[in-house]
Amino acid sequence: MDTRLLELLVCPICKGPLEYHRPPQHERNELVCMADRLAFPVRDGIPVMLESEARSLDESASVDSPK
Ligand SMILES: [Zn+2]
């Protein structure tokens, strides 16, 4: 995925910055908004910036280290 494109991406809800999570550090390819606790999926390299498609981090048993 183009990292320049990534820099332009902000959360569609709060307009805040997103973290790009990807294997092997993370289980999935997704763009995470820590403010909203939502993860937007990246499908075939295309970010899906739809709230209806986003995964709530609070509902998952994340293996990421807590902050
Ligand atoms: Zn947000």
N, CA, C, O and the ligand as a Tripos MOL2 file, in Angstrom:
@<TRIPOS>MOLECULE
protein
  269   267    68     0     0
PROTEIN
NO_CHARGES

@<TRIPOS>ATOM
      1 N           0.8440   -1.1970    0.0000 N.3       1 MET1
      2 CA          0.0000    0.0000    0.0000 C.3       1 MET1
      3 C           0.8830    1.2510    0.0000 C.2       1 MET1
      4 O           1.9150    1.3050    0.6690 O.2       1 MET1
      5 N           0.4550    2.2360   -0.7550 N.am      2 ASP2
      6 CA          1.2290    3.4680   -0.8920 C.3       2 ASP2
      7 C           1.1860    4.2560    0.4100 C.2       2 ASP2
      8 O           0.1170    4.6570    0.8710 O.2       2 ASP2
      9 N           2.3450    4.4710    0.9870 N.am      3 THR3
     10 CA          2.3620    5.1640    2.2850 C.3       3 THR3
     11 C           2.0160    6.6410    2.1240 C.2       3 THR3
     12 O           1.5620    7.2710    3.0800 O.2       3 THR3
     13 N           2.2210    7.2050    0.9340 N.am      4 ARG4
     14 CA          1.8180    8.6030    0.7380 C.3       4 ARG4
     15 C           0.3080    8.7250    0.7610 C.2       4 ARG4
     16 O          -0.2520    9.6770    1.3050 O.2       4 ARG4
     17 N          -0.3330    7.7420    0.1620 N.am      5 LEU5
     18 CA         -1.7910    7.7150    0.2130 C.3       5 LEU5
     19 C          -2.2460    7.6000    1.6590 C.2       5 LEU5
     20 O          -3.2170    8.2320    2.0730 O.2       5 LEU5
     21 N          -1.5350    6.7920    2.4090 N.am      6 LEU6
     22 CA         -1.9060    6.5570    3.7880 C.3       6 LEU6
     23 C          -1.8590    7.8460    4.6020 C.2       6 LEU6
     24 O          -2.6960    8.0600    5.4790 O.2       6 LEU6
     25 N          -0.8950    8.6930    4.3170 N.am      7 GLU7
     26 CA         -0.7660    9.9350    5.0780 C.3       7 GLU7
     27 C          -1.9630   10.8510    4.8930 C.2       7 GLU7
     28 O          -2.2540   11.6970    5.7380 O.2       7 GLU7
     29 N          -2.6480   10.6700    3.7750 N.am      8 LEU8
     30 CA         -3.8040   11.5160    3.4890 C.3       8 LEU8
     31 C          -5.0660   10.9970    4.1590 C.2       8 LEU8
     32 O          -6.0760   11.6950    4.2390 O.2       8 LEU8
     33 N          -4.9910    9.7730    4.6340 N.am      9 LEU9
     34 CA         -6.1820    9.1690    5.1950 C.3       9 LEU9
     35 C          -6.3800    9.6020    6.6410 C.2       9 LEU9
     36 O          -5.4590    9.5500    7.4560 O.2       9 LEU9
     37 N          -7.5780   10.0230    6.9340 N.am     10 VAL10
     38 CA         -7.9490   10.3350    8.3060 C.3      10 VAL10
     39 C          -9.2400    9.6030    8.6250 C.2      10 VAL10
     40 O          -9.9530    9.1350    7.7370 O.2      10 VAL10
     41 N          -9.5130    9.5200    9.8890 N.am     11 CYS11
     42 CA        -10.7420    8.8710   10.3190 C.3      11 CYS11
     43 C         -11.9480    9.6300    9.7670 C.2      11 CYS11
     44 O         -12.0260   10.8490    9.9190 O.2      11 CYS11
     45 N         -12.8880    8.9300    9.1280 N.am     12 PRO12
     46 CA        -14.0650    9.6090    8.5700 C.3      12 PRO12
     47 C         -15.0100   10.1170    9.6480 C.2      12 PRO12
     48 O         -15.9100   10.9090    9.3710 O.2      12 PRO12
     49 N         -14.8050    9.6640   10.8700 N.am     13 ILE13
     50 CA        -15.7110   10.0500   11.9540 C.3      13 ILE13
     51 C         -15.1630   11.2540   12.7180 C.2      13 ILE13
     52 O         -15.8550   12.2570   12.8890 O.2      13 ILE13
     53 N         -13.9100   11.1450   13.1780 N.am     14 CYS14
     54 CA        -13.3500   12.2200   14.0090 C.3      14 CYS14
     55 C         -12.2800   13.0190   13.2780 C.2      14 CYS14
     56 O         -11.7540   13.9900   13.8230 O.2      14 CYS14
     57 N         -11.9510   12.6220   12.0490 N.am     15 LYS15
     58 CA        -10.9360   13.2980   11.2290 C.3      15 LYS15
     59 C          -9.5430   13.2190   11.8510 C.2      15 LYS15
     60 O          -8.6470   13.9900   11.5050 O.2      15 LYS15
     61 N          -9.3810   12.2830   12.7610 N.am     16 GLY16
     62 CA         -8.0900   12.1180   13.4120 C.3      16 GLY16
     63 C          -7.1740   11.2010   12.6200 C.2      16 GLY16
     64 O          -7.5970   10.5910   11.6370 O.2      16 GLY16
     65 N          -5.9190   11.1010   13.0470 N.am     17 PRO17
     66 CA         -4.9520   10.2500   12.3580 C.3      17 PRO17
     67 C          -5.2540    8.7700   12.5610 C.2      17 PRO17
     68 O          -5.8640    8.3690   13.5520 O.2      17 PRO17
     69 N          -4.8090    7.9720   11.5930 N.am     18 LEU18
     70 CA         -5.0330    6.5370   11.6520 C.3      18 LEU18
     71 C          -3.7020    5.8040   11.7580 C.2      18 LEU18
     72 O          -2.6810    6.2630   11.2480 O.2      18 LEU18
     73 N          -3.7320    4.6790   12.4170 N.am     19 GLU19
     74 CA         -2.5620    3.8030   12.4720 C.3      19 GLU19
     75 C          -2.7690    2.6520   11.5010 C.2      19 GLU19
     76 O          -3.8240    2.0170   11.4800 O.2      19 GLU19
     77 N          -1.7420    2.3930   10.6950 N.am     20 TYR20
     78 CA         -1.8440    1.2890    9.7500 C.3      20 TYR20
     79 C          -1.3200    0.0210   10.4140 C.2      20 TYR20
     80 O          -0.1290   -0.0990   10.6990 O.2      20 TYR20
     81 N          -2.2060   -0.9010   10.6500 N.am     21 HIS21
     82 CA         -1.8380   -2.1920   11.2420 C.3      21 HIS21
     83 C          -1.7720   -3.2420   10.1500 C.2      21 HIS21
     84 O          -2.6470   -3.3170    9.2870 O.2      21 HIS21
     85 N          -0.7360   -4.0450   10.1970 N.am     22 ARG22
     86 CA         -0.6060   -5.1060    9.1960 C.3      22 ARG22
     87 C           0.2470   -6.2270    9.7480 C.2      22 ARG22
     88 O           1.0550   -6.0300   10.6560 O.2      22 ARG22
     89 N           0.0530   -7.4060    9.1840 N.am     23 PRO23
     90 CA          0.8910   -8.5360    9.5850 C.3      23 PRO23
     91 C           2.3430   -8.2630    9.2340 C.2      23 PRO23
     92 O           2.5960   -7.5050    8.2970 O.2      23 PRO23
     93 N           3.3320   -8.8540    9.9530 N.am     24 PRO24
     94 CA          3.0910   -9.8330   11.0160 C.3      24 PRO24
     95 C           2.8990   -9.2030   12.3900 C.2      24 PRO24
     96 O           2.5940   -9.9080   13.3530 O.2      24 PRO24
     97 N           3.0710   -7.8940   12.4970 N.am     25 GLN25
     98 CA          2.9150   -7.2710   13.8190 C.3      25 GLN25
     99 C           1.4740   -7.3630   14.3080 C.2      25 GLN25
    100 O           1.2060   -7.4390   15.5070 O.2      25 GLN25
    101 N           0.5550   -7.3540   13.3450 N.am     26 HIS26
    102 CA         -0.8530   -7.3780   13.6930 C.3      26 HIS26
    103 C          -1.5430   -8.5020   12.9440 C.2      26 HIS26
    104 O          -1.0670   -8.9860   11.9180 O.2      26 HIS26
    105 N          -2.6680   -8.8950   13.4870 N.am     27 GLU27
    106 CA         -3.3750  -10.0400   12.9300 C.3      27 GLU27
    107 C          -3.9750   -9.7300   11.5670 C.2      27 GLU27
    108 O          -4.0640  -10.6030   10.7040 O.2      27 GLU27
    109 N          -4.3870   -8.4760   11.3790 N.am     28 ARG28
    110 CA         -5.1010   -8.1230   10.1490 C.3      28 ARG28
    111 C          -4.5120   -6.8760    9.5200 C.2      28 ARG28
    112 O          -3.7600   -6.1270   10.1440 O.2      28 ARG28
    113 N          -4.8760   -6.6810    8.2730 N.am     29 ASN29
    114 CA         -4.6070   -5.4430    7.5690 C.3      29 ASN29
    115 C          -5.7570   -4.4890    7.8460 C.2      29 ASN29
    116 O          -6.8810   -4.7220    7.4030 O.2      29 ASN29
    117 N          -5.4810   -3.4200    8.5730 N.am     30 GLU30
    118 CA         -6.5530   -2.4740    8.8260 C.3      30 GLU30
    119 C          -6.0010   -1.1400    9.2860 C.2      30 GLU30
    120 O          -4.8610   -1.0370    9.7380 O.2      30 GLU30
    121 N          -6.8270   -0.1360    9.1610 N.am     31 LEU31
    122 CA         -6.4740    1.2130    9.6000 C.3      31 LEU31
    123 C          -7.2430    1.4920   10.8850 C.2      31 LEU31
    124 O          -8.4710    1.4100   10.9240 O.2      31 LEU31
    125 N          -6.5020    1.8210   11.9250 N.am     32 VAL32
    126 CA         -7.0880    1.9080   13.2490 C.3      32 VAL32
    127 C          -7.1540    3.3550   13.7230 C.2      32 VAL32
    128 O          -6.1700    4.0920   13.6690 O.2      32 VAL32
    129 N          -8.3380    3.7410   14.1870 N.am     33 CYS33
    130 CA         -8.4990    5.0110   14.8760 C.3      33 CYS33
    131 C          -8.5490    4.7250   16.3640 C.2      33 CYS33
    132 O          -9.5030    4.1260   16.8610 O.2      33 CYS33
    133 N          -7.5060    5.1600   17.0790 N.am     34 MET34
    134 CA         -7.4530    4.8670   18.5040 C.3      34 MET34
    135 C          -8.4740    5.7050   19.2790 C.2      34 MET34
    136 O          -8.9350    5.2960   20.3440 O.2      34 MET34
    137 N          -8.8210    6.8630   18.7480 N.am     35 ALA35
    138 CA         -9.7840    7.7320   19.4370 C.3      35 ALA35
    139 C         -11.1750    7.0980   19.4560 C.2      35 ALA35
    140 O         -11.8650    7.1240   20.4750 O.2      35 ALA35
    141 N         -11.5720    6.5340   18.3290 N.am     36 ASP36
    142 CA        -12.9040    5.9310   18.2240 C.3      36 ASP36
    143 C         -12.8920    4.4440   18.5500 C.2      36 ASP36
    144 O         -13.9470    3.8210   18.6770 O.2      36 ASP36
    145 N         -11.6900    3.8750   18.6840 N.am     37 ARG37
    146 CA        -11.5690    2.4390   18.9290 C.3      37 ARG37
    147 C         -12.2080    1.6550   17.7970 C.2      37 ARG37
    148 O         -12.9290    0.6830   18.0220 O.2      37 ARG37
    149 N         -11.9290    2.0980   16.5700 N.am     38 LEU38
    150 CA        -12.4680    1.4280   15.3960 C.3      38 LEU38
    151 C         -11.3300    1.0620   14.4550 C.2      38 LEU38
    152 O         -10.3360    1.7780   14.3390 O.2      38 LEU38
    153 N         -11.5050   -0.0760   13.7850 N.am     39 ALA39
    154 CA        -10.5220   -0.5150   12.7970 C.3      39 ALA39
    155 C         -11.2190   -0.6670   11.4530 C.2      39 ALA39
    156 O         -12.1850   -1.4180   11.3150 O.2      39 ALA39
    157 N         -10.7080    0.0640   10.4670 N.am     40 PHE40
    158 CA        -11.2730    0.0000    9.1280 C.3      40 PHE40
    159 C         -10.5000   -1.0300    8.3050 C.2      40 PHE40
    160 O          -9.2700   -0.9990    8.2840 O.2      40 PHE40
    161 N         -11.1860   -1.9230    7.6410 N.am     41 PRO41
    162 CA        -10.5010   -2.9850    6.9060 C.3      41 PRO41
    163 C          -9.7830   -2.4720    5.6680 C.2      41 PRO41
    164 O         -10.1890   -1.4800    5.0630 O.2      41 PRO41
    165 N          -8.7200   -3.1580    5.3050 N.am     42 VAL42
    166 CA         -8.0210   -2.8870    4.0440 C.3      42 VAL42
    167 C          -8.1720   -4.1390    3.1860 C.2      42 VAL42
    168 O          -7.6280   -5.1970    3.5020 O.2      42 VAL42
    169 N          -8.9160   -3.9970    2.1040 N.am     43 ARG43
    170 CA         -9.1970   -5.1510    1.2540 C.3      43 ARG43
    171 C          -8.4890   -4.9940   -0.0770 C.2      43 ARG43
    172 O          -8.7200   -4.0330   -0.8100 O.2      43 ARG43
    173 N          -7.6260   -5.9450   -0.3780 N.am     44 ASP44
    174 CA         -6.8520   -5.9020   -1.6280 C.3      44 ASP44
    175 C          -6.0890   -4.5820   -1.7490 C.2      44 ASP44
    176 O          -5.9350   -4.0400   -2.8440 O.2      44 ASP44
    177 N          -5.6130   -4.0740   -0.6020 N.am     45 GLY45
    178 CA         -4.8410   -2.8380   -0.6130 C.3      45 GLY45
    179 C          -5.6880   -1.5800   -0.6410 C.2      45 GLY45
    180 O          -5.1520   -0.4720   -0.6750 O.2      45 GLY45
    181 N          -7.0010   -1.7380   -0.6290 N.am     46 ILE46
    182 CA         -7.8940   -0.5810   -0.6790 C.3      46 ILE46
    183 C          -8.5300   -0.3820    0.6890 C.2      46 ILE46
    184 O          -9.2590   -1.2520    1.1640 O.2      46 ILE46
    185 N          -8.2630    0.7490    1.3240 N.am     47 PRO47
    186 CA         -8.9000    1.0100    2.6200 C.3      47 PRO47
    187 C         -10.4030    1.2250    2.4640 C.2      47 PRO47
    188 O         -10.8500    1.9640    1.5870 O.2      47 PRO47
    189 N         -11.1600    0.5780    3.3150 N.am     48 VAL48
    190 CA        -12.6130    0.7400    3.2880 C.3      48 VAL48
    191 C         -12.9830    1.6780    4.4340 C.2      48 VAL48
    192 O         -13.1170    1.2580    5.5830 O.2      48 VAL48
    193 N         -13.1450    2.9490    4.0980 N.am     49 MET49
    194 CA        -13.3530    3.9530    5.1310 C.3      49 MET49
    195 C         -14.8410    4.1790    5.3890 C.2      49 MET49
    196 O         -15.3610    5.2830    5.2290 O.2      49 MET49
    197 N         -15.4920    3.1210    5.7840 N.am     50 LEU50
    198 CA        -16.9190    3.1990    6.0740 C.3      50 LEU50
    199 C         -17.1500    2.7550    7.5160 C.2      50 LEU50
    200 O         -16.6820    1.7010    7.9470 O.2      50 LEU50
    201 N         -17.8810    3.5860    8.2390 N.am     51 GLU51
    202 CA        -18.1420    3.2460    9.6360 C.3      51 GLU51
    203 C         -18.8940    1.9230    9.7490 C.2      51 GLU51
    204 O         -18.7030    1.1650   10.7000 O.2      51 GLU51
    205 N         -19.7570    1.6570    8.7600 N.am     52 SER52
    206 CA        -20.5440    0.4280    8.7950 C.3      52 SER52
    207 C         -19.6760   -0.8110    8.5930 C.2      52 SER52
    208 O         -20.0730   -1.9200    8.9510 O.2      52 SER52
    209 N         -18.4770   -0.6150    8.0110 N.am     53 GLU53
    210 CA        -17.5690   -1.7350    7.7620 C.3      53 GLU53
    211 C         -16.5160   -1.8570    8.8590 C.2      53 GLU53
    212 O         -15.7610   -2.8290    8.8920 O.2      53 GLU53
    213 N         -16.4670   -0.8940    9.7360 N.am     54 ALA54
    214 CA        -15.4020   -0.8540   10.7310 C.3      54 ALA54
    215 C         -15.6460   -1.8710   11.8420 C.2      54 ALA54
    216 O         -16.7800   -2.2060   12.1840 O.2      54 ALA54
    217 N         -14.5330   -2.3430   12.3860 N.am     55 ARG55
    218 CA        -14.5720   -3.2990   13.4780 C.3      55 ARG55
    219 C         -14.2990   -2.5450   14.7840 C.2      55 ARG55
    220 O         -13.3720   -1.7380   14.8640 O.2      55 ARG55
    221 N         -15.1080   -2.8170   15.7900 N.am     56 SER56
    222 CA        -14.8740   -2.1760   17.0780 C.3      56 SER56
    223 C         -13.7670   -2.9070   17.8250 C.2      56 SER56
    224 O         -13.8220   -4.1250   17.9940 O.2      56 SER56
    225 N         -12.7720   -2.1640   18.2670 N.am     57 LEU57
    226 CA        -11.6650   -2.7950   18.9850 C.3      57 LEU57
    227 C         -12.1170   -3.2950   20.3480 C.2      57 LEU57
    228 O         -11.5530   -4.2480   20.8850 O.2      57 LEU57
    229 N         -13.1140   -2.6630   20.8930 N.am     58 ASP58
    230 CA        -13.5550   -3.0310   22.2360 C.3      58 ASP58
    231 C         -14.2680   -4.3840   22.2610 C.2      58 ASP58
    232 O         -14.3690   -5.0190   23.3110 O.2      58 ASP58
    233 N         -14.7620   -4.8220   21.0950 N.am     59 GLU59
    234 CA        -15.4970   -6.0780   21.0560 C.3      59 GLU59
    235 C         -14.5900   -7.2710   20.8000 C.2      59 GLU59
    236 O         -15.0130   -8.4200   20.9220 O.2      59 GLU59
    237 N         -13.3580   -6.9960   20.4500 N.am     60 SER60
    238 CA        -12.4620   -8.0890   20.0900 C.3      60 SER60
    239 C         -11.4930   -8.4000   21.2130 C.2      60 SER60
    240 O         -11.1310   -7.5280   22.0030 O.2      60 SER60
    241 N         -11.0860   -9.6370   21.2710 N.am     61 ALA61
    242 CA        -10.0280  -10.0290   22.1940 C.3      61 ALA61
    243 C          -8.6900   -9.8200   21.4920 C.2      61 ALA61
    244 O          -8.1120  -10.7430   20.9180 O.2      61 ALA61
    245 N          -8.2270   -8.6010   21.5560 N.am     62 SER62
    246 CA         -7.0460   -8.2410   20.7930 C.3      62 SER62
    247 C          -5.7870   -8.8520   21.4060 C.2      62 SER62
    248 O          -5.6500   -8.9530   22.6250 O.2      62 SER62
    249 N          -4.8760   -9.2520   20.5270 N.am     63 VAL63
    250 CA         -3.6090   -9.7770   21.0020 C.3      63 VAL63
    251 C          -2.5590   -8.6710   21.1060 C.2      63 VAL63
    252 O          -1.4350   -8.8940   21.5560 O.2      63 VAL63
    253 N          -2.9590   -7.4720   20.6760 N.am     64 ASP64
    254 CA         -2.0290   -6.3470   20.7740 C.3      64 ASP64
    255 C          -1.8030   -5.9910   22.2370 C.2      64 ASP64
    256 O          -2.6870   -6.1630   23.0760 O.2      64 ASP64
    257 N          -0.6260   -5.5000   22.5230 N.am     65 SER65
    258 CA         -0.3390   -5.1070   23.8860 C.3      65 SER65
    259 C          -1.1530   -3.8740   24.2450 C.2      65 SER65
    260 O          -1.2060   -2.9240   23.4640 O.2      65 SER65
    261 N          -1.7710   -3.8720   25.3770 N.am     66 PRO66
    262 CA         -2.5980   -2.7200   25.7720 C.3      66 PRO66
    263 C          -1.7460   -1.4940   26.0490 C.2      66 PRO66
    264 O          -0.5860   -1.5980   26.4470 O.2      66 PRO66
    265 N          -2.3540   -0.3140   25.8270 N.am     67 LYS67
    266 CA         -1.6280    0.9220   26.0580 C.3      67 LYS67
    267 C          -2.1120    1.5920   27.3450 C.2      67 LYS67
    268 O          -1.6130    2.6560   27.7120 O.2      67 LYS67
    269 ZN        -11.8220    8.4870   14.6910 Zn       68 ZN68
@<TRIPOS>BOND
     1     1     2 1
     2     2     3 1
     3     3     4 2
     4     3     5 am
     5     5     6 1
     6     6     7 1
     7     7     8 2
     8     7     9 am
     9     9    10 1
    10    10    11 1
    11    11    12 2
    12    11    13 am
    13    13    14 1
    14    14    15 1
    15    15    16 2
    16    15    17 am
    17    17    18 1
    18    18    19 1
    19    19    20 2
    20    19    21 am
    21    21    22 1
    22    22    23 1
    23    23    24 2
    24    23    25 am
    25    25    26 1
    26    26    27 1
    27    27    28 2
    28    27    29 am
    29    29    30 1
    30    30    31 1
    31    31    32 2
    32    31    33 am
    33    33    34 1
    34    34    35 1
    35    35    36 2
    36    35    37 am
    37    37    38 1
    38    38    39 1
    39    39    40 2
    40    39    41 am
    41    41    42 1
    42    42    43 1
    43    43    44 2
    44    43    45 am
    45    45    46 1
    46    46    47 1
    47    47    48 2
    48    47    49 am
    49    49    50 1
    50    50    51 1
    51    51    52 2
    52    51    53 am
    53    53    54 1
    54    54    55 1
    55    55    56 2
    56    55    57 am
    57    57    58 1
    58    58    59 1
    59    59    60 2
    60    59    61 am
    61    61    62 1
    62    62    63 1
    63    63    64 2
    64    63    65 am
    65    65    66 1
    66    66    67 1
    67    67    68 2
    68    67    69 am
    69    69    70 1
    70    70    71 1
    71    71    72 2
    72    71    73 am
    73    73    74 1
    74    74    75 1
    75    75    76 2
    76    75    77 am
    77    77    78 1
    78    78    79 1
    79    79    80 2
    80    79    81 am
    81    81    82 1
    82    82    83 1
    83    83    84 2
    84    83    85 am
    85    85    86 1
    86    86    87 1
    87    87    88 2
    88    87    89 am
    89    89    90 1
    90    90    91 1
    91    91    92 2
    92    91    93 am
    93    93    94 1
    94    94    95 1
    95    95    96 2
    96    95    97 am
    97    97    98 1
    98    98    99 1
    99    99   100 2
   100    99   101 am
   101   101   102 1
   102   102   103 1
   103   103   104 2
   104   103   105 am
   105   105   106 1
   106   106   107 1
   107   107   108 2
   108   107   109 am
   109   109   110 1
   110   110   111 1
   111   111   112 2
   112   111   113 am
   113   113   114 1
   114   114   115 1
   115   115   116 2
   116   115   117 am
   117   117   118 1
   118   118   119 1
   119   119   120 2
   120   119   121 am
   121   121   122 1
   122   122   123 1
   123   123   124 2
   124   123   125 am
   125   125   126 1
   126   126   127 1
   127   127   128 2
   128   127   129 am
   129   129   130 1
   130   130   131 1
   131   131   132 2
   132   131   133 am
   133   133   134 1
   134   134   135 1
   135   135   136 2
   136   135   137 am
   137   137   138 1
   138   138   139 1
   139   139   140 2
   140   139   141 am
   141   141   142 1
   142   142   143 1
   143   143   144 2
   144   143   145 am
   145   145   146 1
   146   146   147 1
   147   147   148 2
   148   147   149 am
   149   149   150 1
   150   150   151 1
   151   151   152 2
   152   151   153 am
   153   153   154 1
   154   154   155 1
   155   155   156 2
   156   155   157 am
   157   157   158 1
   158   158   159 1
   159   159   160 2
   160   159   161 am
   161   161   162 1
   162   162   163 1
   163   163   164 2
   164   163   165 am
   165   165   166 1
   166   166   167 1
   167   167   168 2
   168   167   169 am
   169   169   170 1
   170   170   171 1
   171   171   172 2
   172   171   173 am
   173   173   174 1
   174   174   175 1
   175   175   176 2
   176   175   177 am
   177   177   178 1
   178   178   179 1
   179   179   180 2
   180   179   181 am
   181   181   182 1
   182   182   183 1
   183   183   184 2
   184   183   185 am
   185   185   186 1
   186   186   187 1
   187   187   188 2
   188   187   189 am
   189   189   190 1
   190   190   191 1
   191   191   192 2
   192   191   193 am
   193   193   194 1
   194   194   195 1
   195   195   196 2
   196   195   197 am
   197   197   198 1
   198   198   199 1
   199   199   200 2
   200   199   201 am
   201   201   202 1
   202   202   203 1
   203   203   204 2
   204   203   205 am
   205   205   206 1
   206   206   207 1
   207   207   208 2
   208   207   209 am
   209   209   210 1
   210   210   211 1
   211   211   212 2
   212   211   213 am
   213   213   214 1
   214   214   215 1
   215   215   216 2
   216   215   217 am
   217   217   218 1
   218   218   219 1
   219   219   220 2
   220   219   221 am
   221   221   222 1
   222   222   223 1
   223   223   224 2
   224   223   225 am
   225   225   226 1
   226   226   227 1
   227   227   228 2
   228   227   229 am
   229   229   230 1
   230   230   231 1
   231   231   232 2
   232   231   233 am
   233   233   234 1
   234   234   235 1
   235   235   236 2
   236   235   237 am
   237   237   238 1
   238   238   239 1
   239   239   240 2
   240   239   241 am
   241   241   242 1
   242   242   243 1
   243   243   244 2
   244   243   245 am
   245   245   246 1
   246   246   247 1
   247   247   248 2
   248   247   249 am
   249   249   250 1
   250   250   251 1
   251   251   252 2
   252   251   253 am
   253   253   254 1
   254   254   255 1
   255   255   256 2
   256   255   257 am
   257   257   258 1
   258   258   259 1
   259   259   260 2
   260   259   261 am
   261   261   262 1
   262   262   263 1
   263   263   264 2
   264   263   265 am
   265   265   266 1
   266   266   267 1
   267   267   268 2
@<TRIPOS>SUBSTRUCTURE
     1 MET1         2 RESIDUE 1 A MET
     2 ASP2         6 RESIDUE 1 A ASP
     3 THR3        10 RESIDUE 1 A THR
     4 ARG4        14 RESIDUE 1 A ARG
     5 LEU5        18 RESIDUE 1 A LEU
     6 LEU6        22 RESIDUE 1 A LEU
     7 GLU7        26 RESIDUE 1 A GLU
     8 LEU8        30 RESIDUE 1 A LEU
     9 LEU9        34 RESIDUE 1 A LEU
    10 VAL10       38 RESIDUE 1 A VAL
    11 CYS11       42 RESIDUE 1 A CYS
    12 PRO12       46 RESIDUE 1 A PRO
    13 ILE13       50 RESIDUE 1 A ILE
    14 CYS14       54 RESIDUE 1 A CYS
    15 LYS15       58 RESIDUE 1 A LYS
    16 GLY16       62 RESIDUE 1 A GLY
    17 PRO17       66 RESIDUE 1 A PRO
    18 LEU18       70 RESIDUE 1 A LEU
    19 GLU19       74 RESIDUE 1 A GLU
    20 TYR20       78 RESIDUE 1 A TYR
    21 HIS21       82 RESIDUE 1 A HIS
    22 ARG22       86 RESIDUE 1 A ARG
    23 PRO23       90 RESIDUE 1 A PRO
    24 PRO24       94 RESIDUE 1 A PRO
    25 GLN25       98 RESIDUE 1 A GLN
    26 HIS26      102 RESIDUE 1 A HIS
    27 GLU27      106 RESIDUE 1 A GLU
    28 ARG28      110 RESIDUE 1 A ARG
    29 ASN29      114 RESIDUE 1 A ASN
    30 GLU30      118 RESIDUE 1 A GLU
    31 LEU31      122 RESIDUE 1 A LEU
    32 VAL32      126 RESIDUE 1 A VAL
    33 CYS33      130 RESIDUE 1 A CYS
    34 MET34      134 RESIDUE 1 A MET
    35 ALA35      138 RESIDUE 1 A ALA
    36 ASP36      142 RESIDUE 1 A ASP
    37 ARG37      146 RESIDUE 1 A ARG
    38 LEU38      150 RESIDUE 1 A LEU
    39 ALA39      154 RESIDUE 1 A ALA
    40 PHE40      158 RESIDUE 1 A PHE
    41 PRO41      162 RESIDUE 1 A PRO
    42 VAL42      166 RESIDUE 1 A VAL
    43 ARG43      170 RESIDUE 1 A ARG
    44 ASP44      174 RESIDUE 1 A ASP
    45 GLY45      178 RESIDUE 1 A GLY
    46 ILE46      182 RESIDUE 1 A ILE
    47 PRO47      186 RESIDUE 1 A PRO
    48 VAL48      190 RESIDUE 1 A VAL
    49 MET49      194 RESIDUE 1 A MET
    50 LEU50      198 RESIDUE 1 A LEU
    51 GLU51      202 RESIDUE 1 A GLU
    52 SER52      206 RESIDUE 1 A SER
    53 GLU53      210 RESIDUE 1 A GLU
    54 ALA54      214 RESIDUE 1 A ALA
    55 ARG55      218 RESIDUE 1 A ARG
    56 SER56      222 RESIDUE 1 A SER
    57 LEU57      226 RESIDUE 1 A LEU
    58 ASP58      230 RESIDUE 1 A ASP
    59 GLU59      234 RESIDUE 1 A GLU
    60 SER60      238 RESIDUE 1 A SER
    61 ALA61      242 RESIDUE 1 A ALA
    62 SER62      246 RESIDUE 1 A SER
    63 VAL63      250 RESIDUE 1 A VAL
    64 ASP64      254 RESIDUE 1 A ASP
    65 SER65      258 RESIDUE 1 A SER
    66 PRO66      262 RESIDUE 1 A PRO
    67 LYS67      266 RESIDUE 1 A LYS
    68 ZN68       269 GROUP 0 **** ****
